[in-house]
Amino acid sequence: MPDSADDARAAVITGATRVAAVIGSPVRHSLSPAIHNAAFAALGLDWVYLAFEVPEGRGAEAIDAMRTLGLGGLSVTMPHKAAVHDAVDERTPVAAALGAVNCVFRRDDRIVGDNTDGAGFVDALRLDEGIEVAGRRCVVVGAGGAGRAVAHAVAVAGAAEVAIVNRSPGPAARAVQIVGDRGRVGTVDDIPTADLVVNATPVGMGDGTAAGGATPVDPELLRAGQVVVDLVYQPETTALLRAARARGAVAVTGVGMLVHQAAHAFRRWTGLEPPLAPMTAAIRRELARRAHSDGGP
């Protein structure tokens, strides 16, 4: 017997079932199947979402497979975002600006690449927290793919400035080129005066300790009144967020961005509004299951 309504719905696969998937390497840890299958189940859609392990260097072949097999959509994670950007028929303006694709959808007979990370970040702040980015001084820690997407999105959303802090100055300078006039290479000295601080590095990931743990910046730099966002979502409450709350800042987890970037993909694929509550619940169930299986609380 299925354990839940979601399991019952997922068990009904027919010849008419549409398939969407995430590609990456590694990819078996992805939360995307839990998120999207919960969304399909909640709306009663005859869709299923899978994870496909695609070796590095073969991302373009996955786009060919999407065409051949008639897949309804793809999510793209590392290390394929740049290769898929080059392989699709066309790109949205944000995907072109970032040079990276994390969502692939069909537009008539064209395969289109999009990047929903930044839009998901801004939506998570606005819709879940009631926080607008416009007019805020922002610091983004990390100049990798997530950092570039967030920096670009907050600039487009009207941030007063975007300082990008990175251990290596070269990637930070390249990110500033994407951001435009509102961006600049920053240092940790920008953190105390920032209105919004975003950790876009993996520091803190997988740290299940109840206290302590690694932080990407010195917690003493944080202050009351700031908004501090950690894109790390496993654990959901990181050492950085615990420190931010202790110093009176608003602490925002990475789960919201994960849900809302998936929501944008869902819209692209189905043309429907995504059921955000079941998607969020599915993530939290899966995170709790993994914490339990890893020996956590």
Helices and strands as residue ranges (DSSP letters): H 5-10, E 18-24, H 32-43, E 47-53, H 59-69, E 73-76, H 81-87, E 90-91, H 93-98, E 103-107, E 110-114, H 117-123, I 124-128, H 129-129, E 137-141, H 145-156, E 161-165, H 169-179, E 183-185, G 188-190, E 196-199, G 219-221, E 227-230, H 239-246, E 250-252, H 255-270, H 276-293
